[in-house]
Amino acid sequence: MTENAPQQHTDLPNAWNPADEEADLYQRWVDAGYFTADASSDKPPFTIVLPPPNVTGSLHMGHALNHTVMDALTRRRRMQGYEVLWLPGMDHAGIATQNVVERQLANEGLSRHDLGRERFVERVWEWKAEYGGKILDQMRRLGDGVDWSRERFTMDETLSRAVQTMFKKLYDDDLIYRAERIINWCPRCHTALSDIEVEHSDDDGELVSIRYGEGDNAIVVATTRAETMLGDTAVAVHPEDKRYAHLIGTEVELPLTGRRIPIVADEHVDPAFGTGAVKVTPAHDPNDFEIGRRHNLPMLSIMDERAAITAHGPFEGMDRFEARPAVVAALREQGRIVAEKRPYVHAVGHCSRCDTVVEPRLSLQWWVNVEPLARAAGDAVRDGRTQVHPPELAKRYFDWVDNMHDWTISRQLWWGHRIPVWYGPDGETVCVGPDEQPPSGEGWYQDPDVLDTWFSSGLWPFSTMGWPENSADLAKFYPTSVLSTGYDILFFWVARMMMFGVYAMDEVQPFDHIYLHGLIRDASGKKMSKSRGNVIDPLDWMDRFGADATRFTLARGANPGSDMALAEEWAAGSRNFCTKLWNATRFAIMNGATVATPLPAVEDLTEADRWILGRLSTVVSEVDELLEDFQFAKATNALYHFTWDELCDWYLELAKVQFSGDRAEGTRAVLGHALDTVLRLLHPFIPFVTERLWTTLTGGESLVVAQWPGVAALPAADPAANARITDVQKLVTEIRRFRSDQGLKPGQRVTTRLSGPGFAELAGHEEAIRALARLGDPGDDFAATASIEVALAGGAATVEVDTSGTIDVAAERKRLQKDLAVAEKELKQTEGKLGNQAFLDKAPADVVDKIRGRRDTAAADIERITARLDSLPA
């Protein structure tokens, strides 16, 4: 602390301890109602609806990234004077939740069928009340500024009403229909799956080539799923494949079955793959299904819902994986196996909930006719109503919405929104809206299926605000301002919300902006997975480093559309940044930094003051521009380097010198206002530590409702002051390096003479230069033992030091000789490699360049150390 600086009382402890402060700060914000939106406000609205996490879920690093982004967006807009609604809630997560409760029942020796549908659903609600929603408490730990008074759940009464309304509307507009199609089927969960519920992995299997027919009419097909040949209804070849031209239109006997099947020509077949002939099983393969439709082929289902073989002689009742080798063995016995390849690695779909291999299966399901909906969703982005960030991902969006297949929306579950369709005894079908009475009487029954979870979450942007009622929230806060989510669910969720929003809300898009962030990967860039053991738990990071450090680490890696690699040392670095900010602000407050005193007029500011305020003005503009473009990584990096490198490492040190001068009060005001601005800028990313520091520094109510900083109150950048302070920084940095080369300890003062035209330009900063570089004044008998020249904008500055009596010459000589030996060894090794022509011929160019660099560094070190040894007294 500077001797003449006034000491000011502060209630800030010596160190920032997140565990002691974060929970209390968050509860104070909630109790104050800062996050509660007012639909009657005349402020401009800013709305984000939280992508609803599963009721079974817990906070993972992907959530933490997305929530950090959304919290930063909403906190900044609130400070800018918007009426902000960040609406939270959860998804009922049909399959995941039903599986959890079924496992719980299994531990009791029961199944859902033992309870019956009604009691089972009650049991799920009981589970939700006791165990569900753990992630909501974890969101509080992260600091999410959501409006808890508007928390929603997709199975709430109002949202269920919206789901039934939407189904009825689509049904009446002929956009929903029931049909038999190929779907993803989970034999364990006994339900259809959406594409996002299927995870593909490269699994070991077998590729078996089978000969159908005899002699010249024989044809060979290859398959990884031999058991499905029992359901083949054709063999397909390409119409221009001359090898099979004579067979097109003929029939061949299907082995093991005695059935005769046609050989058809279809352009889907790739003649260059395998034998150029493919077996066609329309009921168990999506591509085969389309071939079957084109050629009007029978569609034979050969497996039941458990994926067991049905009605095929000796294979009946076998599980598909049991039937596979049995079918191959039977074919081999008949001499039908032409070739077998094991292992054969191929992509296999697994149920994301239970990891069971998914079975493509022909099934009677409810479907949405997506073509008109998808076209309208695409138009909303094409005409600019919704903007995608980064823009290059808009092409991927168009690729999906312009080529979307009809969407199967029925699920064979008990937990979820029941399909509002009743069937009558004479084949009647009646769709019932929320205000209509379902038909009753003998023989009437409701469809047993529930809707795909993505159906209800597709309504989330407007169902959460009261639709289909014309609510005050809907009028004020729809369309929402930003959707922030990972690019990996752009198709599965974002496209569905766009389709439903534009359809239900009279062509008004659900979002003005779609911000797509990347995926979280480990430090090596690998995808995180439990099997790899490289998953990082954000709750663990918050325990060890604090919520602010966790958030800041994620924000610094959040480049639009790009994946992010994470490592623990980066979280530790963010914690160090919070500590640096804490220590600097605490020191400033204790030394009288204040916002109570207005900034002095520009002419009364020192060059250091004008420099830091000008830089601050530039940073405010830069951060604003970057955040408007969703460039979170660049914005936080700009704040990090300004705060650490310029404000804390340079201005704070320059201010210490100025505290004892005649402009001390102005300096305290400048430091106070600079910290005030920086804490406001950082608050959206690190809300807890900034809140604690800012309220202590300013006495203000809360940063949550403080005004976002602008440049109007700050002086513009001063080029002359910038140039001068840049020269001060360069000179001090070179002197510090010079001191180190001379063997001086960092805190050790050494008598020094400064001279030259470059230094003359900085004469007004001599006190600061000497303080920052730990330089003593030269006496009358000053005798330099070493010197350097530093090139500055104003000319050269000469630095002469007298190290006599300040260092242990014998110890310094010993240290330098040791360093010299290391450098000479490095030079010898690198020159040896560079002199080896065989090595030069084989080594990559970048490796050779690195060795040349090491050689040049070693040579420079030898020259420097030798010069230093020569300068030491004998």
N, C-alpha and C positions, 0 to 999 in steps of 0.2 A: 504494500500500500504506500502511496506517495505521502511523504511526511506532512506536507501542508494541506492535503485534501481533507475536507470535513468528513468526519465519520457519521454515517446515517444509519439509524436503526433499521434492521430488516428482520422479518419473521421467517425468512428463508433458512432452512437448515443448511448445514455445510454441504450436503450432497443430496441429489435428487434420487429418491427411492420410490419407484413407481408403485410398488405393492402397498405402500403406506398412503398413497394419494389418489390413485385412479378411480377406485370404486366410489369414494366420497364425492369426487368432482363430478362423476357421471350422474350420480343420484341427485346432486344439486341442480344440474342442468334439467333433468327430467321434472323434478319437483317445481322448478321455476316455469315450466311450460314452454321452454325455448323451442322445443321440437314439435309442438302442437300447431297445426296449420289452421288458419281462419278463412273459411270459405267466403265470408262476407267482406274480407279485406279489399281495399282498393289498390293494393300493391300488385305489380305484375306477377303472375304465377310462375312457379318453377316446380315441376313435378317429376319424381322418379318413383316407380313402383318396384319394390324389391323383387328380383327373381325368386319366387317362393321356394325355399329349401324344403326337402322332404321332412315330414314330421318325425321320421326315424333318424334323421341325419345329425351329424355333429360337424363343427366347423373344421374344414380342411383348408389347405393353403390356397386353393383356387377360390374358395369363398372369401378368404381373408383379402386376397388381391382385389376381387370385385367389390367387396364392401368398402375397402379403403378408397377405391376410385369413386364410388357413389357418395361416400361421406365427404370426400374432398369437394366434389361438385356441389353438394347441397350446402355445406358450411360456407363455401365462398359466395354462392348466390344469396344466402341469407344475409351475409355481411354486406352484400351489394344492394340490399333493400328489396329483395323479392319475397313474396309470400311462398314459402317453401313447404312442399309436402313430400316427405319420403315415407311411403306407405309400406309397412312390413306385413308379413304373413307367411303361411306355410301351405305346402301342398300335401294332400292326403296320401299321395304315393301308393296307389292301389296295391300293386304286387308286393312291394317292399314291406308295407305295413301288414298286409295279410300274412305274408311269410313269417314275420316276427311273431305275430300272435299265434299262428299255427305251431310254431316251434315251442312256444310257451305251453300250448295245450298238449303237445306231444310229450313234454316232460311230466305232464299229469296223467299220461296214458289215454288221452282223448284226441279226437279229430274234430274238425268243424262240423262234420256230418253228425257227430254225436250230439252236438248242441242244437243243430238246425240253424237256418239262415238268420232268423230274427235274433236269437240269443247270441249267435256268433258276432253279429254286427254290434250288439250291445257290449260284448266283451272287447271289441276293438276300441269303442269309445272309452271304455274303462281304462284300457291300456294307454290311450292317448292322454287322458286326464292325469295319469300317474307318471308316465315315462316320456311322453311325446314332448317335442318342443325344446329339448335340451339346447338346441342350437340358438334359441332366442336369448338365453342367459349368456351364452358365449359371445353373441353379438354385442351385448352390453359391455363385456370386457374389452372388446376391440374399440369401443367408443362410438358405435353406430348412432347417429342422431336421427333416429326414426320416430315417427309419430305413433307412439304406443297406443294412443286412444283409438286409432283406426286399424288396429291389428285385425287381419282377416285370415280365414281358413277356407280352403276350397270346398269343404263340406258344410260350411255354415249355411243357415237357412236362406239368407239373401243371395249367396253365391249359387246355391243349389237351384234357386228360382231362376237365376240368370241362365244356368246350364239348360234347364228344361225349356226356357223360352227360346234359346238359340237352336236347340234340337228341333223344336216345333216349327220355327221359322224356316230352317233349312229343309225340313221335310215338306212343308207346304210349297216351297219354291222348287221342289224336285231336285234338290241338291244332296239329299240323303237317300240311299236305297239299300236294299238287302240282296246279296248275291253270293254264290259260291265262287271263291277265288283262292289262289295260293296265299297263305299267310305264314309268318314265323310262329311256330308252335313250340311251347316248352312242355315236354312230357312230364316234368316234375311239378311245375306250377299249374299245369292243365289249363293253359290260357294262350290266346294269341298274344304276340308281342309286337310292339312298334320297332322300327329299325334302330332307334336309339337304345332300346333295351337289349340289343344283340351286340355282343363284343366278339370280334374276330381275332383268332390267333392262328399261328402256323403250327399245325399239329402233325405228328407222324401218322401216316396211314399206309394204304396200299393202293396200287394202280393195277387193276386186273383187266387183261384183254380177253374178250369172249367171242367165240365164233358162233354166229347165228346162221342156220341154213347149211346146205351141203354143196360140194362141187363148185361149178362156175357161178352158182347163185348164192354162195356163201358170202357173208360180210362180217367183218370184225369190228367190234366196238370196245372202247376202254372206259372203265368206270372206277371211281373210288368207293362206290356204294353198291356192291354187287347185289345186296338183298333187294334193292329197288327194281331190279330187272323183272321181278315177279309182277310188277305193275306196268311194264312197258306196253305201249299200244302202237308203236311205230319205230322205225329206224329212219333217221334223216340224213341226207347228203346235200351238198351244194348243187344247185341246178346246172352249173357249168363244169362240174367235176366229171371229166370224160371217163374216169375209171369206173364210175357207177352209172353211166348213162343208160346202159342196157337193163339196169335193175329198177330204175325209177318207175313206179306204177305197178311193180310186181309185189308179191308177198313172200314172207319168209317165216319159218316156224320158230316161235319163241321157245327156247329150251326149257325143260322142266315143267312146262305148262300145257303143251299140246296146242296152244292157241296160234293162229296165223295172224301176223301183223303186216301192215303195208310198209313199203320203202317209199318215203316222200322226199320231194325236193324243196329245200327251204334255204333262203339266203342267210339266215342266222348262222348256219354251219360254217366253220372255218376249215376249208379244205387242206390247209397247211398244218393243222394241229392233229397230232396222232395219226389215225388211219383216215381221217377225213369223213368218218361216219360216226354218228352219235345215237345212242339209245334215247328214246323219248318216253319219259314217265310223267305225263301231264299233271298227275295228282300229287307229285312229290318234288317238283322242281319248278321255280318261277319261269325260267326260260322255256322249259318243256311245256309249261302250261300255255304260254303264248303260241308256241308251235302247234299245240293241240287245238287251240282256238282257230288258228288260221286254216287248219286242215280238217276241222270238224272231227277230231279223234275222240274216242271214248276216254274217260278220265276215271281210272280205277284206283280207289284208295285201298292200300294193302296194309295199313297200320291203324291201330286204334289210338285213343288219346294218350295211352301209356307208351306209345311207339312199339307195341307188340304186333307181330304179324297176324293177320286175320285170314282164315279160310284158304290156306294154300298147302293142303296136305301135311307132309311131315314137318313143315316149318310153322304151322299154326301155333300161336301162343308164345312163340319165341320172342324175346327182346330183340330189337334190331341189331344190336352188337353181337348177340348170340347167333342170330340168323345169318349174319354176314359170312363167317367162316363155314357155316353149314352149307350155304348156297354154293360157295366156291368149291367145297369138297364134292358136292353133288355134280357140279359142272365138270370138275376135273375127272371124276369117275366116268363121265360120258365123253371125255376127250375134247371138251369144249374150251378149255383154258389154253390160250395161245401164248400168253406171257404174263408174268407176275413181277411187280417191282415193289420191293420193301427195303427200307422204309421209303415212303413217298410223302414228302412234306407238302401240305396244301392248306389253304385257309379254311378254317372251320368256325362257324358261328356258335357262340355260347350264350346262354341266358345270363344277363348281367346280375341277376339276383341270386341265382343258385348254381351257376356255372355248368348247368346241364347242356349238352349239345342240342342245339335247336334243330327241329325237324320241319322242313317246308311241307306244308300239308294243305290239301284242298278242304275248305271249310266254309260253311254258311255264316256270313258275318254282315254287319252293317258297315256301309262305306260312305264317304263323302266324295261327291263329284267335285274335284278341286279345280278343274280347268278354269271356269269363270272367276273363281275366288283368287286363284294364283295369278291370273292375268291382271286383275285389279291391284293385287299386292305388288306386282312388278311395276305397274304404271305409277304407283305412289312414289317409288324411288326414281323412276325414269324422269318424272316431271318435277322432281326436286322437293316434293312435300316432305319426304323423309330423306335425310342425308346419311350416308354410310361413312364411318371413319374407321380405318383409313379407306380412302376412295377406291383403292385397287381391289378391295374385297367386295365391292358392289358387283363385279363380274361374277364372282362365285355365287352371290345371291341370285343373280339373273339365271345362271346355269341351273340352279335348283328350281326356282319358281316357274321357269319357262319349260321345264321338263319333268314336272311333278306327276307322279302316278296317283291314282285315287287312293284315299287314306282309309284304312280299316280302323274303325273307332270302337268296336265292341270287344269286351274282355270277359272271359269266362271266370269271373271272380264274384265274391259276395260283398267286398268292401269297395264302395265307390258310388257314383251316381247311377242309379238304375235307369235303364233305357225306358223312356216313357211311352212304350208301345204295348197295346193289349191285342191279343188274338182271340177271335171268337170261335164258337163251335162249328160254324159253317165256313171257316177260312177267312173271316173278316180280319182286317188289320186297322187299328185305330191309334193314331198318335195324339197324345193328350197334352195340352198346355198347362201351365201352373194354375190357372184359374178355372180349369175345366174338370168336371167329374169323370173319372174313368168308367167305362162300361162295367156293368155288373150282371150277375146272373149265372146260371149253370153253364159251364163250359168256357167261360171267359178267364183268361189268365194273362199276367204281365210277362213280357220278355224277361228271362232270368239273367241276362247279361248286364254288365255295367259298362260305362263309357271309359275309353282310354283316358288316363290322367291328363294327357296333353290336350284333350278336348276342353276340360275345365280350365286348365292353366292358359289355354289360348285366349280365354276371355278376360284374363287377369287385369289388363290395363283399364277396363271399364266396368267389369262386374264388381270390382272392389270399391267402386265409387257409386254403387247403387243402381246401375243399369239392370233391368229395363226402365226403372223409374227415372224421371227427369230431376235428379237430385241436385242440391246446391253444389256438392262436391264435383259432380259430373260437369256442371256448367262452368265451374271455376278452374278445375284442374285437368280437364281432358281437352285436347290431346296431351299426353305426357311429353315432357321436354327431352329426356334422354333415356334410352335403354342401354345399360352397360352389361355386357355379358361376354362369355368366351366365344371365339369364332367357331368352336367345335359344335355348338348347338344352333348355329345360324339357320340351318334348314329345319331342324326338328322342332324348335320352339319359336324362334323369331318369325319364321315364315308363317307359322300358324297364327300367331298374334296379329301379324299384318293382314292375313286373309280375313280373319274374323272381325278385326277392328274396322277395316274399310267397308266390309259387308254390313255390319250391324249399325255403324255410326254414320251412315249416309255419305260415304266416300271420304270421311275424315280419318286420316291415318292415326294409329295409336301413339306414334313417336315422331318428334321432329328430327331427332338424331339417334342413330344407332352406333354406339361405340363398341368396337370389338377388340378385346384384348387377347393375348396369346395364352398358352398353357404354361404351367409351372414345371420346370425340370430341375434336376439336380445340378451340382456344380460342373459335372462333365457333359451336361446337355442331354442326359438320358431321362426318359419318362419315369416319373415316380411311380413305384408300385410296391406293395407289401412284399411280394416275392423277391424283389431285388433288395429289400431292406433299406431303401433310400428315401423313404417318405419322411418329410419334415412336418412336425405337428406345430401349427401356429400357437396352440395353447402352451406348449413347452417353451416356445420362443417368448411368449408374453410373460411366462413365469420367470424366465431367466434374464430377459433383456428389457421387458416392458412393452406395453402395447404401442407406444410411440415408435420405438426402435423397430418393431415388427412392421408397422405401417410404412415407415419411412423407407425401409429396405425394399418393400414391395413397390412403392411408388417410384423409387429410383430405377426400377427395372421395367416399368410399365410403358413400353413403346407400343403404339397402336398396332395390333395385328401380329405382333412378334412374340415368340415364346421367350420365357425368362428363365435363366439359370440361376439357382440360389445356392448360397453356401453360408455356413454358420458365421464365418469371419465377417461377412457383410452385415449381418445383424449386430455383431459385436461393434463394427465400425459405426453403425447407426446409433447404438447406445453411447459410444464415445462422443458422437456429435451432440446428442442431447446433454451429455455431461459438460461438454465444452460450452454450449449455450447457457447452461445453468450457471457454471462458474463465472463466465463473462458477465452475465446479467447481475448476478449476486455481487460481484466486485464493483460493477458500475453503480448499483444502488447504494452500496456502502460508501462509495466515494462521491455521492451527491448527484448522480445522473438523474435527470428529472424531465417530465413532460409539462410540468406546471409553468416553467419559464418558456416563453415563446422563442422560436429560433431567431437569432440575431439577424440583422440586415446583412445582405451578401457582402457588403464592403467591410463589415465588422467580423467576418469569418476569417479564420486562418486558412492557409492553402490546404492543410490537412482536412479541415472542416469542409471546405468547398469540394475537395476531392471525394470524400466519403459520401456527402449528400448528392453529388452529381452521379456517382456510381450507383447509389441507392435509387435515384430517379430512373436510371437506365434499367436497373434490375426490375423495378416495379412494372415498367412498360414491357420488358421482355417476358416476365412471368405471366402477365395478363394475356399477351399475344399467344403464348404457348398453351395456356390453359383453355383459351377459346378454341384451340385446335386439338384439344385432348392429348397434348404432348406432355404427359405427366413426368416422364423420365427426364426430359430436357428441362422442365420447369424446376423440378426438385434438385437437379444437379446444379442449375444456376444458383439456386438459393443456398445449397450446401457450400459451394465454393465462395460465394460472396460472404456468407456468414463466417465461415471458418478462416478462409485465406485473407480476406480483406478487412472485415469488421473486427474480428477477434485478434488475428495475428498481427495486423498492422495498425489499424486506427486506434484500437484500445491501447496499444503500446505508445503511440504518438500522443494520445490523450493524457496518459500518465505524466508526460513531460509538460503538457499544456496546463494540467491541473495546478501547477505551481506558478503559472505566469499571470499576466494581467488580463488574459481572456479566459480565465478558468470557468467563470459562470457560463459563458457562451459555449465552451467545450462540453460542460455538463449537460447543457440543453441539447446540443447536437447529438451527444451520445445517447441521451434519453430518447430523443425523437427517432434516432436511427434504430435503436432496439425496439421501440414501440412499433415501428413499421415492419421490421423483420419478424417480430413475433406475430403480427397480424398475417403476414404473407405465409408464414409457416404453419399457422393454426389449422388449416384444413387437413394437413398431413400429420402433424404431431400435436393433437389438440390438448392433451393433458399437461405436458410440461410447459407449453406456451401459455395456457390458461393460468397456471400457478405463478409464472414469472410476470405475466402482463398485469394481472390484478394487483400484484405487489408493487410493480414499477409505477403503474398509473393510478391505482386506487379505483379503477373502473369496475363496472358491475360484472361483466363477463365478455370474453372475446367472442363467444357464440353470437352475441348481438351487437358486437362492436362494428364500426364501419370499415369496410374494405379500403385499404390505402390507395390513394391516387397520386399522380405526379404534380398536381396543382400546388400543393403546399411545399413542394421541394424545389430548390433551385436547379436549373438545368446543368448539365455537365459543363465543367470548366476545362477546356483543353489545356490551358497553361498550367493550372493546378495539377491536372492529371499527369502532364509531362514531368513536372517537378517532383511529384511524389513517386512516380515511376522511377526516376533517377535516384531518389532517396532509397527506395527498395532495392534497386540494383546495387548501389554502393554498399549498403549494409549487408546484403547477401554475400557479395564478394569479400567483404572484410571478414565476415564470419567464416567463410571457406578458408581464407588466408590464415586466420587465427588457428583453425583446426590443423592446417598444414604445418603451422609453427609449433604444434604440440601444446597449445594453450587450452586450459579447461574452459568450458562455456561461460562460467560465472566469474572468471578471473579477469580483473582489470589490467590493461597494459597501456603504458604511455605511448601516445601516437601523435604524429604530426600529419595533418591533412592539408593538401595544397593543390595547385593546378587550376586552370580555367574552369574545368568541370565542377570542381568543388566550390569555386567562387560563386557560381550560379546557385549553389545550395547553401550559402553562408547562413541564411536565415534559419536553416534547419540543423545547424551544427550541434546544438544541444541535444536534439532528438537523435541524430546520428550517433553521437558519442554514447548516449544512454542505451540505444538499441544494440550497439556493437560492443558495449562494455569497454570503452576507450577512455584512458586518462589523459589529462592535459600534459603536453611536453614542457619540461622545465627549461631553465637557461642552459643547463649542461646536457640537454637531450642529445643522444647519439644513436642513430638508427642502426639496428643490426640486420634488418630486412625491409624490403619495400616491394610494392606492386603498383601498377597503373591500371585504372579502371576506365574503360571507354564509356562516356555518358553522352546524352544528347547535347549537353552544353560544352562538350570537350572532355579532355582527359582529367581524371582526378588521381593525384598521387597519394598513396598511403604508406607512411614510414612508421615502423614500430621498433621499440627498444625492448627486446625480450631478456636483456641481461638481468639476472637475479630473479626472473619470474619462472624459470623452468629448471628442472634437474637435468643438466647437460648430459651426464653419464646415462641416466635412464632414458632420455630422449634419443641419444645416439644408439642405444641398444634396441629401442623400439623401431627406429628407422632402419637399422641394419637387418632386423627381422623382416620388415616389410619389403626391403630391397631384395632379400633372398627369395621371397615368395614371387615377386615380380620377375626376377631373373629366371626362376624355374618355369614360370608361365610363358615367358618369351621363348625359352629354349624348346619347350614342348610344342608351341604353336608353329614356330619356324621349322621344327622337324616335320610336322605334318604337311606344311605348305611346301616343303622341299621334296616331298615324296610324290613323284609323278603318278604312281599307281593309285595313290589315294585321291589325287586331284581328278583323275580320269573317272573314278567310280562314284565319288561323293556328290550328292545333290548340290546345286549352285548355292542354295540358301545356307547349307551347312558350311561350305567353303567361305562364304561371306562372313558368317559368324566367327569363324576361326581367324580370319583376317582382322576383324574388329577386335578380338581378344588380343591378338599380337600387337596391334597399334596402341591399345590401352596399356598393355604391359610396358611397351617402349616409352610411352609418355610417363608412366609411373616411375620408371627407372630414372628418367631425366629429372623429374621433380624431386624424387627422394635424394638423388645424388647431390642436386643443388642445395637441398636443405642440409644435408650432412656437411657439405663444404662450408656452409655459412655458420655452423656451430663453432663456438670457441673451442680451442684446443684443450 
